Amino acid sequence: MKLNDDVLSNEVDNKPSEEGKEPVVEIKPPVENPQKGYKEPIEITKPTNEDAPYWETIDTFREQIVDSVKRSKRRSTISLGIIVACTVAAAILLSLDNMAASIVAWCLLAVAVVVILIFFILNKRVDRPDFEGYVVKASTAINKVSFADGKFTDVVYFPYEKLDLGEVFADGVYAGLTNSISRNFLKGSYDGHTFKMCECALFTGAGRQRRTAFVGKYINFVNSLNFEGRFIFLVKGKEVVDQPSAIDDLEVLENTDDVYIYGPKGANLKDIFGAKFISKMKSLKVEKHLLNIVFSVWAGHTTLYLSYDDLVNELPVDKKYNPDGVKQFQKELPVFMEVLAQLAK
């Protein structure tokens, strides 16, 4: 289940991006109203030695979904067979122009209607695949190890809270955004500084013209800076993906093989940010599953856009969970938070 197919969103139109980065749909579950059991915020506790590896926990949840999907498919096949058989038999009997045959025919049609009703009840009310529950349970298991560092406190997961597209617009990173999908929305503190974080996909255009602008992790962090305008820091990877596009009003202040810095004309980076932040930012490595790093810095807050590949963003349904991408993110997260915290001191 890719982020672009988030079952907690009403967005279902999936088209390939220009770079081919937007994931292909694995399964399109029906979008239902949120289940009551997943509405409440979930406090993220620290992992213990008694906890099973999170990837095993996720696969247990995934297998429950797979079993439910298989049962649904079997019911569908059996129900369709009964309905077709009853309908064909009823049509033949009605053509005989015989009272007894007509009675039997209408009884067969009644059976077909009953089968349809039973199928609907079982599929939608009794044994509907709980995709929402899978996302919530899997995200909770991942969050528990992702925020294990002692500097993380008061981390709470809000299963049905969404990223406000207006806030993304205000960051001034991507131009022409028309829609967003988000999940795993969290709020908490790192080293005493508040943050919020989620996984999101941002889009431009609509319908067949829809294109992916960004897919990955979104982190909003407070800072103590005071200046006019905004700055964009881009730490580039080998792939040209998720590049900032709302930069026409900014000057290129620095341009190297690995780093682009955009900001107001004539701005002195060291005076505003300090040498320590600049050094830490430039030391960040874009490798393996991490594709791109973008900082949007305003007076009062910093937003970090981390572009990751599908191995980090997806929650698979039809294949075994691979933890390699998330393991990388877990190692990198404290490093990113330290860089962000540098601007909050």
C-alpha positions in Angstrom: 0.0 0.0 0.0 1.9 3.1 -1.3 1.6 6.5 0.3 -0.1 7.7 -3.0 -2.8 5.1 -2.3 -3.4 6.2 1.3 -6.6 4.5 2.4 -7.1 7.4 4.9 -7.6 9.9 2.0 -10.3 10.4 -0.5 -7.7 10.8 -3.3 -7.8 7.8 -5.6 -6.7 9.2 -9.0 -3.1 7.8 -9.5 -1.1 8.8 -12.6 2.6 8.4 -13.2 4.8 11.5 -12.6 7.1 12.9 -15.2 10.1 11.2 -13.5 8.1 7.9 -13.0 8.5 8.3 -9.3 4.9 8.1 -8.3 4.3 4.5 -7.2 2.0 2.1 -9.1 -1.1 1.1 -7.3 -0.8 -2.3 -5.6 -4.4 -2.6 -4.3 -7.2 -0.1 -4.3 -9.2 -0.7 -1.2 -12.6 1.0 -0.8 -12.6 4.3 1.0 -14.9 4.1 4.0 -15.6 6.3 7.0 -12.9 6.1 9.6 -13.4 3.2 12.0 -14.2 4.4 15.5 -11.3 2.5 17.0 -8.7 4.5 15.2 -9.9 8.0 15.8 -8.2 8.6 19.1 -4.6 9.9 19.4 -2.0 7.2 20.2 0.9 8.0 22.5 4.2 6.6 21.2 6.1 4.9 23.9 9.7 3.8 24.0 10.5 0.2 22.8 11.3 -2.5 25.3 13.3 -5.7 25.2 10.1 -7.6 25.2 8.8 -6.1 22.0 9.0 -8.3 18.9 10.9 -6.8 15.9 8.6 -4.3 14.3 8.9 -5.8 10.9 7.5 -9.1 12.3 4.7 -7.2 13.9 3.9 -5.5 10.6 3.9 -8.8 8.7 1.4 -10.2 11.3 -0.9 -7.3 10.6 -0.4 -7.7 6.8 -1.1 -11.4 6.9 -4.4 -10.7 8.6 -5.3 -8.3 5.7 -4.2 -10.9 3.1 -6.4 -13.6 4.7 -9.3 -11.2 4.7 -8.8 -10.3 1.1 -8.6 -14.0 0.1 -11.8 -14.8 1.9 -13.5 -11.9 0.2 -12.3 -13.1 -3.2 -13.6 -16.6 -2.5 -16.9 -15.3 -1.4 -17.1 -13.2 -4.6 -16.3 -16.2 -6.8 -18.8 -18.5 -5.1 -21.5 -15.8 -5.0 -21.0 -14.9 -8.6 -21.3 -18.6 -9.6 -24.6 -19.0 -7.7 -26.0 -15.8 -9.1 -25.2 -16.7 -12.7 -26.5 -20.2 -12.3 -29.7 -19.1 -10.7 -30.3 -16.4 -13.3 -29.6 -18.7 -16.3 -31.8 -21.4 -14.9 -34.6 -18.9 -14.1 -34.4 -17.6 -17.7 -34.7 -21.1 -19.1 -37.6 -22.0 -16.9 -39.5 -18.8 -17.6 -39.2 -19.5 -21.3 -41.2 -22.8 -20.9 -44.5 -20.9 -20.3 -45.3 -23.3 -17.5 -46.8 -22.3 -14.1 -44.7 -24.7 -12.0 -41.6 -23.8 -14.0 -42.3 -20.1 -13.5 -42.7 -20.5 -9.7 -39.3 -22.3 -9.5 -37.8 -19.6 -11.7 -38.9 -16.8 -9.4 -37.6 -18.8 -6.4 -34.2 -19.1 -8.1 -34.2 -15.3 -8.7 -35.1 -14.8 -5.0 -32.1 -17.0 -4.1 -29.9 -14.8 -6.3 -31.1 -11.7 -4.5 -30.5 -13.3 -1.1 -27.0 -14.3 -2.1 -26.2 -10.7 -3.2 -27.4 -9.4 0.1 -25.4 -11.9 2.1 -22.3 -11.2 0.1 -22.8 -7.4 0.7 -23.2 -7.9 4.4 -20.2 -10.2 4.8 -18.0 -8.1 2.7 -18.9 -4.6 4.0 -20.0 -5.2 7.5 -18.6 -8.4 9.0 -15.3 -9.3 7.3 -14.3 -6.2 5.4 -10.5 -6.0 5.0 -9.4 -3.5 7.7 -6.9 -1.5 5.6 -7.3 1.5 7.9 -6.4 -0.6 10.9 -3.4 -2.0 9.1 -2.0 1.5 8.3 -2.6 2.6 11.9 -1.1 -0.5 13.6 1.9 -0.7 11.2 2.6 3.1 11.6 2.5 2.8 15.4 5.0 -0.1 15.3 7.4 1.9 13.1 6.9 5.1 15.2 7.8 3.2 18.4 11.3 2.5 17.2 11.8 5.7 15.1 11.4 7.9 18.2 13.4 5.7 20.6 16.1 8.4 21.1 15.9 9.9 24.5 15.6 13.4 23.2 12.2 12.6 21.8 9.4 13.3 24.3 5.6 13.6 24.3 5.3 12.1 20.8 1.7 11.5 19.8 0.4 9.9 16.7 -2.9 11.3 15.3 -4.2 8.6 12.8 -6.8 10.8 11.1 -5.2 14.3 11.3 -3.9 15.5 7.9 -1.3 17.9 6.7 -2.8 21.3 5.9 -2.0 22.1 2.2 -2.0 25.8 3.2 1.0 25.2 5.5 2.8 23.6 2.6 2.0 26.6 0.3 3.4 28.9 3.1 6.7 27.0 3.1 7.4 28.4 -0.4 9.1 25.3 -1.8 6.8 23.9 -4.5 4.7 26.0 -6.9 1.3 25.2 -8.2 0.3 22.5 -5.7 -3.3 21.3 -6.1 -3.6 18.4 -3.7 -1.9 16.4 -1.0 -2.1 13.0 0.7 -0.7 12.5 4.1 -0.7 9.9 6.9 1.2 9.1 10.1 0.7 12.6 11.4 2.7 13.1 14.7 3.4 15.9 17.1 6.1 15.9 19.8 9.2 17.5 21.2 12.9 17.0 20.4 15.4 18.3 23.0 12.6 20.6 24.3 11.6 22.0 20.9 8.2 21.2 19.4 7.8 19.6 16.0 5.2 17.9 13.8 5.9 15.3 11.2 4.1 13.2 8.7 4.5 11.2 5.5 3.0 13.0 2.5 2.7 13.2 -1.3 2.2 16.6 -2.9 0.7 17.0 -6.4 0.4 19.6 -9.1 -2.3 19.6 -11.8 -5.4 17.4 -11.8 -6.8 14.4 -13.6 -4.5 13.2 -16.4 -2.3 16.3 -15.9 -1.6 15.5 -12.3 2.1 15.2 -11.4 4.0 14.3 -8.3 6.0 17.2 -6.7 7.1 15.4 -3.6 6.9 12.1 -1.8 8.5 11.5 1.6 8.8 12.8 5.1 7.7 16.2 6.2 9.1 17.7 9.4 8.1 21.1 10.8 10.4 22.4 13.6 10.5 25.7 15.6 13.5 28.0 15.3 14.6 31.1 17.1 15.8 33.1 14.0 14.8 36.6 13.1 15.1 37.8 9.5 13.1 38.9 6.5 12.0 36.5 3.7 12.9 32.9 3.4 15.8 30.6 2.5 15.8 27.3 0.7 18.6 24.8 1.2 18.8 21.9 -1.3 21.1 18.9 -0.6 21.1 17.0 -3.9 21.2 13.4 -4.6 22.1 11.6 -7.8 18.5 11.5 -9.1 16.8 14.7 -10.1 13.6 14.4 -8.1 11.4 16.6 -5.9 13.4 19.8 -6.8 12.1 23.1 -5.3 10.0 25.0 -7.9 8.8 28.1 -6.0 12.2 29.9 -6.2 11.7 32.6 -8.8 11.7 35.3 -6.2 15.0 34.1 -4.6 18.7 34.5 -5.6 21.2 31.7 -5.8 23.5 32.4 -2.9 25.6 29.2 -3.3 25.8 26.5 -5.9 28.1 23.5 -5.5 28.0 19.9 -6.8 26.0 18.8 -3.7 24.3 21.9 -2.3 22.1 24.8 -3.6 21.2 27.7 -1.3 18.5 30.2 -2.3 17.6 33.3 -0.4 17.1 37.1 -0.5 19.7 39.0 -2.5 22.8 40.0 -0.5 21.9 37.9 2.5 24.9 36.8 4.7 24.4 33.1 5.5 26.8 32.9 8.4 25.4 36.0 10.1 21.9 34.6 10.0 22.4 30.9 10.5 25.8 30.6 12.1 28.8 28.5 10.8 27.7 25.4 12.8 24.4 25.0 11.1 25.9 25.6 7.7 28.6 23.0 8.4 26.1 20.4 9.7 23.7 21.0 6.8 26.5 20.5 4.2 27.7 17.3 5.9 24.3 15.6 5.3 24.6 12.6 3.0 22.0 11.8 0.3 22.4 8.1 -0.3 20.6 4.7 -0.8 16.9 5.2 -0.1 17.2 8.9 0.6 16.8 10.9 -2.7 16.8 14.5 -1.8 16.8 17.0 1.2 15.2 20.4 1.2 15.1 22.9 4.1 12.6 25.8 4.0 13.6 28.3 6.6 11.5 31.2 7.8 11.8 33.3 10.9 10.1 31.1 13.6 10.0 27.8 11.9 12.0 25.4 9.6 10.4 22.7 7.4 12.4 19.8 6.2 11.3 17.8 3.1 13.0 14.4 3.0 12.4 12.6 -0.3 12.6 8.8 0.2 11.9 6.0 -2.2 9.1 3.5 -2.1 10.9 1.1 0.4 10.5 3.8 3.1 7.1 5.2 2.1 5.1 2.0 1.3 3.2 -0.4 3.5 3.0 -3.5 1.3 -0.1 -5.7 1.2 0.8 -8.4 -1.3 4.4 -9.0 -0.3 6.5 -9.4 2.8 7.5 -6.2 4.6 11.2 -5.1 3.9 12.5 -3.0 6.8 15.7 -1.8 5.1 14.4 1.6 4.1 12.8 2.3 7.5 16.0 1.2 9.3 17.9 3.8 7.3 15.4 6.5 8.2 15.5 5.6 11.9 19.3 6.1 11.8 19.1 9.3 9.9 16.2 10.9 11.9 18.3 12.0 15.0 20.9 13.5 12.7 18.3 15.6 10.9 16.7 16.6 14.2 20.1 17.8 15.5 20.5 20.0 12.4 17.0 21.4 12.9 17.6 21.9 16.6 20.7 24.0 15.8 18.4 26.7 14.5 16.3 26.6 17.7 19.1 27.4 20.1 
